[in-house]
């Protein structure tokens, strides 16, 4: 049998990553040796942190093992009690990331707030101690999506992130939905600000039902004009903020999706807000949100029984989000979902930064600029999805040879310190990962893999990784080996390239 090389193992990994999350059999490319699907270990705490954080670090794992799954969740679901000084110090360099519209307008360049908002999302995912909160923020920002950058919201998009998504990410969805509907960024993005009783604009009404609440199968085409008329009057004033203008509101009784209201001139805004509350509590909305959360955190094809239970928790909790997340992560279906999700480009990037122990720049944000630009090239920079439906969240959307190559290149850049060079790093990256060198090169790769992945690589993968150093698994290793310093970053990067690291 031909000994596998780095090239054949990586080629097999492309097929493995593309299909492992879907449960399909893996067929290696014709020119490559078969690559087995790697299974992550059965550690429930490690599994929880792979999904509920942007990458498990030794400190996070130690804390979660001390608190237990339920205790760790309780702590993370109360993010205001968690000190986040390290991340806050980085965010202080990005003052427009959550700035008010007036502050943004006072700036020198229209795109500055967009730039800082995207980089703040990367910083928070990489270095915040409030990891589950940041996961929830990312989920809801994608659900109630507003493309950034996009025309018309240059001055309000950062405020939307702060006052709508971040303010309600673990609160009631009904409150978040209403805040979104009354925010000038959403009103502008989906054309509600131009809607009037004379010329109702149906864009926001349609997306409100199709994307934000009941889903495509939850409403009929005849409902769209009814809802569009009900929402008229909710607009943006001359100052650029939300206003309700009764003169633009179309009155008349409303009967849509089980919602009935007299909709008189005096209470047009109250009628619209009551309808938003009704939509948030609708059983179709409960099911759809439960399913999307399961797709996000459990599996691309989520267990129907879990979706049903979580929808029930959502409705019984008056649309509160935290109880749903707690029930999801403590469910037997979640426990059984090891290996059923793969990392998106954003998740892979952040997980690599976290697992390697890379920190923010000593000053400035050049590393965040570099990571953001990498994610633009990878097609997954924060908030940049051009359509209002948000980024896809399934393996098929992100698994391709070119996407895998981009991940491999990033892993090598991070492991070597080539790019972004401004990230702070351990003085000796290899010794930070493997403090005590083992006696053989094969054992060294095993130790790196256990530290970065939680599992060892198969023997043939270990042999292929070592081919870059011209070593065999049985080759003896000492700290005096001249090849060690030069080879170490490549060994680390190749371990990160393995299918196991791609799995969430």
C-alpha positions in Angstrom: 0.0 0.0 0.0 1.3 3.5 -0.9 2.0 5.6 2.2 -0.4 8.5 2.3 1.0 12.0 1.9 -0.2 15.4 3.1 -1.8 16.0 -0.4 -3.8 12.7 -0.4 -5.0 13.2 3.2 -6.1 16.8 2.5 -7.9 15.7 -0.7 -9.7 13.0 1.2 -10.6 15.6 3.9 -12.5 17.7 1.4 -14.9 14.8 0.8 -15.0 14.0 4.5 -15.9 17.5 5.6 -18.5 17.9 2.9 -20.4 14.7 3.7 -19.7 13.8 7.3 -22.2 16.3 8.8 -24.9 14.9 6.5 -24.4 11.3 7.5 -23.7 10.3 3.9 -21.0 7.8 3.0 -17.7 9.4 2.2 -16.3 8.7 -1.3 -12.7 9.8 -1.7 -11.6 11.4 -4.9 -10.2 8.9 -7.5 -6.7 10.1 -7.0 -6.8 10.0 -3.2 -6.6 7.3 -0.6 -9.8 6.8 1.3 -10.1 9.1 4.3 -12.1 7.8 7.3 -14.6 10.1 9.0 -13.1 11.1 12.3 -15.4 10.8 15.3 -15.1 13.2 18.2 -14.9 11.8 21.6 -17.9 11.3 23.9 -17.0 14.1 26.3 -20.4 15.9 26.8 -18.8 19.1 28.2 -16.5 19.4 25.2 -19.5 18.8 22.9 -21.4 21.5 24.7 -18.6 24.0 24.3 -18.0 23.2 20.6 -21.6 24.2 19.9 -22.4 26.9 22.5 -19.1 28.8 22.1 -17.0 29.8 19.1 -14.3 27.4 20.2 -13.5 25.6 23.4 -10.4 26.8 25.2 -8.7 25.0 28.1 -9.9 27.7 30.5 -13.5 27.4 29.3 -13.4 23.6 29.4 -12.0 23.7 33.0 -14.7 26.1 34.1 -17.5 24.1 32.4 -16.3 20.8 34.0 -16.2 22.5 37.4 -19.7 23.9 37.1 -21.3 21.1 35.1 -23.4 21.6 32.0 -26.4 23.0 33.7 -24.3 25.3 35.9 -22.3 26.6 33.0 -25.4 27.3 31.0 -26.9 29.2 33.9 -23.8 31.3 34.2 -23.7 32.0 30.4 -27.4 32.8 30.3 -26.7 35.7 32.7 -24.0 37.4 30.7 -24.3 40.7 32.7 -22.7 38.9 35.6 -19.6 37.8 33.6 -16.6 40.2 33.6 -15.6 40.9 30.0 -12.9 43.4 30.5 -10.4 42.0 28.0 -13.0 42.1 25.2 -14.3 45.5 26.3 -10.7 46.9 26.0 -10.7 45.9 22.3 -14.2 47.2 21.7 -13.1 50.6 23.0 -11.0 50.8 19.8 -14.2 50.5 17.8 -16.4 53.3 19.2 -18.8 53.3 16.3 -19.7 49.6 16.5 -22.7 50.4 18.6 -22.9 54.2 18.2 -26.1 56.2 18.0 -27.2 57.5 14.6 -26.2 61.0 15.6 -22.7 59.9 16.5 -22.3 58.1 13.3 -23.5 61.1 11.3 -21.0 63.3 13.0 -18.1 61.1 11.8 -15.9 61.7 8.8 -16.8 58.7 6.6 -20.1 57.0 5.9 -18.6 53.5 6.0 -16.7 53.8 9.3 -19.6 52.4 11.4 -20.0 49.5 9.0 -16.3 48.7 9.2 -16.2 48.8 13.0 -19.4 46.8 13.4 -18.0 43.9 11.4 -14.7 43.9 13.3 -16.5 44.1 16.6 -18.4 40.9 15.8 -15.1 39.2 15.2 -13.5 40.5 18.4 -16.5 39.5 20.5 -16.6 36.0 19.0 -12.9 35.5 19.6 -12.3 37.1 23.0 -15.6 37.6 24.8 -16.1 35.5 28.0 -19.9 35.8 27.2 -19.7 33.1 24.6 -23.3 31.8 24.6 -24.6 35.4 24.5 -22.5 36.1 21.4 -23.7 32.9 19.8 -27.3 34.1 20.4 -26.5 37.5 19.0 -25.0 36.0 15.9 -28.1 33.8 15.5 -30.6 36.6 15.9 -28.6 39.1 13.7 -28.8 36.5 11.0 -32.5 35.9 11.6 -33.5 39.6 11.6 -30.8 40.3 9.1 -29.9 43.7 7.7 -27.0 43.6 5.2 -24.0 45.7 6.3 -22.8 47.5 4.4 -25.9 48.4 2.4 -27.2 51.7 1.2 -29.5 53.8 3.4 -28.6 52.3 6.8 -25.0 53.7 7.1 -26.0 55.8 10.1 -28.5 53.4 11.8 -27.1 49.8 11.4 -24.7 50.0 14.3 -27.5 51.3 16.6 -29.8 48.4 15.3 -27.2 45.9 16.5 -27.0 47.5 19.9 -30.6 48.4 20.7 -32.4 45.5 18.9 -30.3 42.4 18.6 -27.9 42.7 21.6 -30.5 44.2 23.8 -32.9 41.3 23.4 -30.8 38.3 22.3 -31.6 36.4 25.5 -34.9 38.1 26.2 -38.4 37.8 24.6 -38.5 37.4 20.9 -41.7 39.4 20.9 -39.8 42.4 22.3 -37.0 41.9 19.7 -39.4 41.7 16.8 -41.2 44.9 17.9 -38.0 46.7 18.4 -36.8 45.6 14.9 -40.1 46.7 13.3 -39.8 50.2 15.0 -36.1 50.7 14.1 -35.1 53.0 11.2 -32.6 50.5 9.9 -35.2 47.8 9.3 -37.8 50.3 8.1 -35.3 51.5 5.6 -33.7 48.2 4.6 -37.1 46.6 3.8 -38.8 49.8 2.4 -41.3 50.3 5.2 -40.4 53.9 5.5 -41.9 54.6 2.1 -45.2 52.8 2.7 -48.4 54.8 3.0 -52.1 54.3 2.8 -52.0 55.7 -0.7 -49.2 53.4 -1.8 -48.6 50.6 0.6 -45.2 48.9 0.2 -45.5 45.1 0.7 -41.8 44.3 1.1 -41.5 44.5 4.9 -44.9 42.9 5.4 -43.9 39.9 3.3 -40.5 39.4 4.9 -41.9 39.9 8.4 -44.1 36.9 7.9 -41.9 34.8 5.6 -38.5 35.4 7.2 -39.0 36.7 10.7 -42.0 34.8 11.9 -44.4 32.2 10.5 -42.4 31.2 7.5 -43.3 30.7 3.8 -45.9 28.0 4.5 -47.5 30.0 7.4 -49.2 32.7 5.4 -51.1 33.1 2.1 -50.4 35.7 -0.7 -53.7 37.4 0.1 -52.3 38.2 3.6 -49.5 40.4 2.3 -51.5 43.4 1.3 -53.6 43.2 4.5 -50.5 43.3 6.6 -48.9 46.0 4.5 -51.9 48.3 5.1 -51.9 47.5 8.8 -48.2 48.5 9.1 -48.6 51.9 7.3 -47.7 54.8 9.5 -44.6 53.1 11.0 -41.9 55.2 9.3 -38.8 57.3 9.7 -39.0 61.0 10.5 -37.1 63.9 9.3 -34.6 63.5 12.1 -33.8 60.0 10.9 -35.5 58.2 13.9 -38.6 56.1 14.1 -41.9 57.9 14.2 -45.5 56.8 13.8 -47.4 59.1 11.4 -51.2 58.5 11.7 -51.8 60.5 8.5 -50.1 57.7 6.6 -52.0 54.9 8.2 -54.7 52.9 6.4 -57.6 52.2 8.7 -60.2 49.5 8.6 -60.9 46.2 10.4 -58.2 43.6 10.1 -58.6 39.8 10.1 -55.3 38.0 9.2 -53.5 34.9 10.6 -56.0 34.6 13.5 -55.5 38.3 14.4 -58.5 40.6 14.5 -58.5 44.3 15.3 -60.8 47.2 14.6 -57.8 49.3 13.4 -59.3 52.7 14.0 -57.4 55.9 13.2 -56.7 56.5 16.9 -54.9 53.3 17.6 -53.2 52.4 14.3 -49.8 52.0 16.0 -51.3 49.9 18.8 -52.9 47.7 16.2 -49.6 47.1 14.4 -47.7 46.4 17.6 -50.5 44.0 18.7 -50.1 42.2 15.4 -46.3 41.9 15.9 -46.9 40.4 19.4 -49.4 38.0 17.8 -46.9 36.9 15.2 -44.2 36.3 17.8 -46.5 34.1 19.8 -48.0 32.2 16.7 -47.5 28.5 16.8 -45.9 28.6 13.3 -43.4 31.1 14.6 -42.6 29.0 17.6 -42.0 25.9 15.4 -39.9 27.8 12.9 -37.7 29.4 15.5 -37.3 26.1 17.3 -36.3 24.5 14.1 -33.8 27.2 13.2 -32.2 26.9 16.6 -31.9 23.2 16.2 -30.4 23.6 12.7 -28.0 26.1 14.2 -26.9 24.1 17.3 -28.0 20.4 16.8 -28.1 19.1 13.2 -28.8 20.3 9.6 -31.8 17.9 9.7 -33.0 18.5 13.3 -34.9 15.9 15.3 -38.7 16.5 14.9 -39.4 15.6 18.5 -36.9 18.1 19.8 -38.3 20.9 17.6 -41.8 20.1 18.9 -40.6 20.3 22.6 -38.7 23.5 22.1 -41.6 25.1 20.4 -43.7 24.2 23.4 -41.1 25.7 25.7 -41.0 28.9 23.6 -44.8 29.4 23.8 -45.0 28.5 27.5 -42.2 30.9 28.3 -44.0 33.8 26.5 -41.4 33.8 23.6 -38.5 34.0 26.1 -35.3 32.8 24.4 -33.1 31.7 27.3 -35.4 28.8 28.5 -35.4 27.5 24.9 -31.6 27.5 24.7 -31.3 25.8 28.1 -33.8 23.1 27.1 -32.0 22.6 23.8 -28.5 22.2 25.2 -29.7 19.8 28.0 -31.7 17.6 25.6 -30.8 14.0 24.8 -31.0 14.9 21.1 -28.3 17.5 21.6 -26.2 15.0 23.5 -26.5 12.5 20.6 -25.6 15.1 17.9 -21.8 14.9 18.1 -20.3 15.4 14.7 -23.5 16.4 13.0 -22.6 20.0 12.3 -19.6 21.5 10.5 -18.1 24.9 11.1 -18.8 27.7 8.8 -15.9 29.8 7.5 -16.5 32.3 10.3 -16.6 29.6 13.0 -13.5 27.9 11.6 -11.6 31.2 11.7 -12.6 32.1 15.2 -12.1 28.6 16.6 -8.6 28.5 15.2 -7.8 31.9 16.9 -9.2 30.7 20.2 -7.7 27.2 20.2 -4.2 28.5 19.4 -4.4 31.1 22.2 -4.0 34.1 19.9 -4.9 37.4 21.4 -5.9 40.9 20.2 -3.4 43.5 19.0 -1.5 45.3 21.6 -3.0 48.4 20.1 -5.1 49.2 17.1 -7.2 46.8 15.1 -5.1 45.7 12.2 -5.5 42.0 13.0 -9.3 42.5 12.9 -9.0 44.2 9.6 -7.1 41.2 8.3 -9.4 38.6 9.7 -12.4 40.6 8.3 -10.8 40.7 4.8 -10.2 37.0 5.0 -13.8 36.4 5.8 -14.9 38.6 2.9 -12.8 36.4 0.6 -14.4 33.3 2.2 -17.9 34.7 1.7 -18.8 34.8 5.4 -17.8 38.2 6.8 -20.2 39.4 9.5 -23.5 40.9 8.2 -22.4 41.0 4.5 -25.0 38.5 3.1 -26.7 40.4 0.4 -30.3 39.0 0.7 -32.6 39.6 3.7 -32.8 35.9 4.5 -29.3 35.8 6.2 -26.4 33.4 5.7 -27.2 29.7 5.2 -26.5 27.4 8.1 -26.0 23.9 6.6 -22.9 21.9 5.6 -23.8 21.9 1.9 -23.5 25.7 1.7 -19.9 25.9 3.0 -18.3 22.6 2.0 -16.3 22.8 -1.2 -12.7 22.3 -2.3 -12.0 26.0 -2.7 -13.5 26.8 0.7 -11.5 24.0 2.3 -8.3 25.4 0.7 -9.0 28.8 2.2 -9.4 27.3 5.6 -6.0 25.4 5.2 -4.3 28.6 4.1 -5.6 30.5 7.1 -4.6 27.7 9.5 -1.0 27.9 8.3 -1.0 31.7 8.4 -2.2 31.6 12.0 0.1 28.8 13.1 3.2 30.4 11.6 2.3 34.0 12.6 2.6 35.2 9.1 -0.9 36.7 9.0 -2.3 38.6 10.7 1.1 39.2 12.3 -0.4 41.8 14.8 -2.2 39.1 16.8 -0.5 38.5 20.1 0.9 35.0 20.4 2.5 32.7 23.0 6.2 33.0 23.0 6.5 29.4 21.9 3.3 28.2 20.3 4.2 24.5 20.3 5.2 24.5 24.0 2.0 26.3 24.9 0.1 23.5 23.3 2.4 20.6 24.3 4.4 21.7 27.4 6.3 18.4 27.7 7.6 17.0 24.5 7.0 13.3 24.1 9.6 10.8 22.9 8.5 10.4 19.3 7.3 12.5 16.5 4.1 10.4 16.2 3.4 11.0 19.9 4.0 14.7 19.3 1.3 14.8 16.6 -1.0 12.9 18.9 -0.5 15.4 21.7 -1.1 18.4 19.3 -4.3 16.7 18.0 -5.6 15.9 21.5 -5.0 19.5 22.6 -6.5 21.1 19.4 -9.2 18.6 18.6 -9.8 16.5 21.6 -9.0 13.3 19.7 -6.0 11.7 18.1 -5.7 11.4 14.3 -5.8 8.0 12.6 -2.3 6.6 12.2 -2.2 7.1 8.5 -3.2 10.8 8.9 -0.4 11.2 11.5 2.1 9.7 9.1 0.9 12.1 6.4 1.2 15.1 8.7 4.7 14.1 9.6 5.7 13.8 5.9 6.2 17.6 5.9 9.0 17.1 8.4 10.4 14.0 6.7 9.6 11.9 9.8 7.8 8.7 10.7 5.5 8.2 13.7 8.2 6.1 15.3 11.0 8.6 14.7 12.5 9.6 18.1 12.1 13.2 19.2 14.2 15.4 21.5 14.2 19.1 22.2 17.5 19.3 20.3 16.0 18.2 17.0 16.9 20.9 14.5 13.7 20.2 12.4 11.3 20.8 15.3 11.2 24.7 15.2 10.7 24.9 11.5 8.2 21.9 11.3 6.1 22.8 14.3 3.8 25.4 12.7 3.2 23.1 9.8 2.3 20.2 12.0 -0.1 22.4 14.0 -1.7 23.8 10.8 -2.2 20.3 9.3 -3.9 19.1 12.5 -6.2 22.0 12.2 -6.9 21.0 8.6 -8.2 17.6 9.7 -11.9 16.8 9.4 -12.3 16.7 13.2 -11.5 20.4 13.5 -14.2 21.2 10.9 -16.8 19.5 13.0 -18.7 21.5 15.6 
